[in-house]
Amino acid sequence: MPQLPEDIIDRLNKMERRLKALSTAVNTRPAVSEIRPPAQNGGVVINRPLFRIFDGYGHEIFADDIMTGGLARPWLQLLPPQTVDKSRWPSTTSASFTTIALSYNPIWQPKLRLSLHTAVSSGTTTGQVRVLVDNQPFGPTVTAGSTYDYTGLLPGDMKSRFGQTMEIQIQALANGGTVYAQPVLMYGTQT
């Protein structure tokens, strides 16, 4: 029988460990390859790692944007700048609750924080402002002229509604003039 080099067993064990590590890496996190067009150093292949986090129900709750950087999910909706001229705010002169502002937003977190500035047209005007989320009351009904600022659980089951759209209505009623309401802060939150 031919004589084998003494380190052959060690070399085979090392190769076995490397194959196991390579197999684990391939099955755990596939690389995303980018091949650049000829105008940008054509033929260059860049492997970028993916980063994803899922909750216990399989919902993707965090993902990076491998093409441009930053976050891919959750994308965070931002409230655009609002006018400070209350005459241009959503308003009503109705004596019964009327929807004066409406928005649709994705459900990413189980709670919502919403803050509104409210105002009345004159010293004799009175009124109220309330918020509905999916046609259910959300937070307190406030006297017009005060600030609405509330953080609370969204209606419904978060597990089954994740990523779906919710409807947010701002409603107001006025007695003897005009009631105004302007959203100034809104975001989803966990705690």
C-alpha positions as CSV (number, residue, x, y, z in Angstrom):
1,M,0.0,0.0,0.0
2,P,1.4,3.4,-0.9
3,Q,2.4,5.7,1.9
4,L,0.1,8.7,2.5
5,P,1.4,12.0,3.7
6,E,1.0,12.3,7.4
7,D,-1.1,15.5,7.2
8,I,-3.7,14.1,4.8
9,I,-6.3,13.5,7.6
10,D,-5.8,17.0,8.8
11,R,-6.2,18.4,5.3
12,L,-9.4,16.4,4.7
13,N,-10.9,17.6,8.0
14,K,-10.1,21.2,7.1
15,M,-11.7,20.8,3.7
16,E,-14.8,19.2,5.3
17,R,-15.1,22.3,7.6
18,R,-14.7,24.7,4.7
19,L,-17.4,22.9,2.7
20,K,-19.7,22.9,5.6
21,A,-19.2,26.7,6.2
22,L,-19.6,27.4,2.5
23,S,-22.9,25.4,2.4
24,T,-24.2,27.2,5.4
25,A,-23.3,30.6,3.9
26,V,-25.0,29.8,0.6
27,N,-28.2,28.5,2.2
28,T,-28.4,31.2,4.9
29,R,-27.9,34.5,3.0
30,P,-27.8,34.5,-0.8
31,A,-25.6,37.2,-2.3
32,V,-27.2,39.8,-4.5
33,S,-25.0,40.5,-7.5
34,E,-24.9,43.6,-9.5
35,I,-23.3,43.7,-12.9
36,R,-22.6,47.2,-14.1
37,P,-23.2,48.2,-17.7
38,P,-20.2,48.9,-19.9
39,A,-20.4,52.7,-19.4
40,Q,-19.7,52.1,-15.7
41,N,-16.7,49.8,-15.7
42,G,-18.7,47.0,-17.4
43,G,-18.4,43.5,-16.2
44,V,-17.7,44.4,-12.6
45,V,-19.7,42.2,-10.2
46,I,-20.4,43.5,-6.7
47,N,-21.9,41.3,-4.1
48,R,-24.0,43.2,-1.6
49,P,-25.4,41.4,1.5
50,L,-29.1,41.5,2.3
51,F,-30.4,42.5,5.7
52,R,-33.9,41.5,6.6
53,I,-35.7,41.1,9.9
54,F,-39.1,39.2,10.2
55,D,-41.5,39.1,13.1
56,G,-42.9,35.9,14.5
57,Y,-45.7,35.9,12.0
58,G,-43.4,36.2,8.9
59,H,-44.0,39.9,8.3
60,E,-41.0,41.7,7.0
61,I,-40.5,44.5,9.6
62,F,-37.1,45.8,8.5
63,A,-35.1,45.7,5.3
64,D,-32.3,47.7,3.9
65,D,-32.3,49.2,0.4
66,I,-29.3,47.5,-1.3
67,M,-29.6,49.7,-4.4
68,T,-29.4,53.2,-2.9
69,G,-28.8,52.7,0.8
70,G,-31.0,53.5,3.7
71,L,-34.3,51.7,4.6
72,A,-36.5,49.8,2.2
73,R,-38.9,48.8,4.9
74,P,-40.5,50.2,6.8
75,W,-40.8,53.2,4.7
76,L,-41.6,56.0,7.0
77,Q,-44.3,58.4,6.0
78,L,-43.6,62.0,6.9
79,L,-46.2,64.7,7.3
80,P,-45.6,67.5,4.8
81,P,-45.3,71.1,6.1
82,Q,-48.6,72.6,7.0
83,T,-49.9,76.2,6.6
84,V,-50.0,78.3,9.7
85,D,-52.8,80.4,8.2
86,K,-55.9,78.9,10.0
87,S,-58.3,80.3,7.4
88,R,-56.7,77.7,5.1
89,W,-57.0,74.8,7.5
90,P,-59.7,72.2,7.1
91,S,-62.9,73.6,8.7
92,T,-66.7,73.4,9.1
93,T,-69.6,75.5,10.0
94,S,-71.9,72.5,10.4
95,A,-73.7,71.9,13.7
96,S,-73.1,68.1,13.4
97,F,-69.9,66.2,13.1
98,T,-68.5,66.5,9.6
99,T,-65.4,65.0,8.1
100,I,-63.0,67.9,7.3
101,A,-59.8,66.0,6.6
102,L,-59.1,62.4,5.5
103,S,-56.0,60.3,4.9
104,Y,-55.0,56.7,4.2
105,N,-51.9,55.3,5.8
106,P,-50.2,51.9,6.0
107,I,-50.3,50.0,9.3
108,W,-46.7,49.2,10.4
109,Q,-47.0,49.7,14.2
110,P,-49.8,48.8,16.6
111,K,-50.1,52.4,18.0
112,L,-50.6,55.8,16.4
113,R,-49.7,59.2,17.7
114,L,-51.7,62.1,16.3
115,S,-51.5,65.8,17.2
116,L,-53.8,68.5,15.9
117,H,-54.1,72.2,16.4
118,T,-57.7,73.4,16.6
119,A,-59.2,76.9,16.4
120,V,-62.5,78.8,16.3
121,S,-63.4,81.8,14.1
122,S,-64.5,84.1,16.9
123,G,-64.8,84.4,20.7
124,T,-68.5,83.4,20.6
125,T,-67.9,80.3,18.4
126,T,-67.8,76.9,20.2
127,G,-67.3,73.5,18.8
128,Q,-65.6,70.1,19.1
129,V,-63.1,68.1,17.2
130,R,-62.7,64.3,17.1
131,V,-60.7,61.6,15.2
132,L,-62.0,58.4,13.7
133,V,-59.7,55.5,12.6
134,D,-61.5,53.1,10.4
135,N,-64.8,54.7,11.5
136,Q,-64.0,54.0,15.2
137,P,-63.4,56.8,17.7
138,F,-59.7,57.4,18.3
139,G,-58.8,59.3,21.4
140,P,-60.9,62.0,23.1
141,T,-63.3,64.6,21.6
142,V,-61.7,68.0,22.3
143,T,-63.1,71.5,22.6
144,A,-62.2,73.5,19.6
145,G,-59.4,75.9,20.4
146,S,-57.5,73.4,22.4
147,T,-54.8,70.9,21.2
148,Y,-55.7,67.3,20.3
149,D,-52.7,65.1,21.2
150,Y,-53.3,61.4,21.6
151,T,-51.3,58.1,21.4
152,G,-53.3,54.9,21.4
153,L,-53.8,51.4,20.0
154,L,-55.2,51.1,16.5
155,P,-58.5,49.3,16.2
156,G,-58.5,45.8,15.0
157,D,-56.0,42.9,15.1
158,M,-52.5,44.1,14.3
159,K,-51.4,40.6,13.2
160,S,-53.9,40.3,10.5
161,R,-53.8,44.0,9.4
162,F,-50.1,44.4,9.2
163,G,-49.2,46.4,6.0
164,Q,-52.8,47.1,5.2
165,T,-54.3,50.6,4.9
166,M,-56.2,52.4,7.6
167,E,-58.5,55.4,7.1
168,I,-58.0,58.4,9.4
169,Q,-60.8,61.1,9.5
170,I,-60.7,64.4,11.4
171,Q,-64.3,65.5,12.2
172,A,-65.5,68.7,13.7
173,L,-68.7,70.5,14.6
174,A,-69.3,74.2,15.1
175,N,-71.9,76.3,17.0
176,G,-72.2,79.9,15.8
177,G,-69.1,80.2,13.5
178,T,-66.3,78.1,12.1
179,V,-64.2,75.4,13.7
180,Y,-60.7,74.6,12.2
181,A,-58.4,71.6,12.7
182,Q,-54.9,71.1,11.3
183,P,-52.7,67.9,11.7
184,V,-49.2,68.8,12.9
185,L,-47.8,65.5,14.0
186,M,-48.6,61.9,13.1
187,Y,-46.6,58.6,13.3
188,G,-46.9,55.0,14.2
189,T,-45.3,53.7,17.4
190,Q,-44.8,50.5,19.4
191,T,-44.9,51.9,22.9
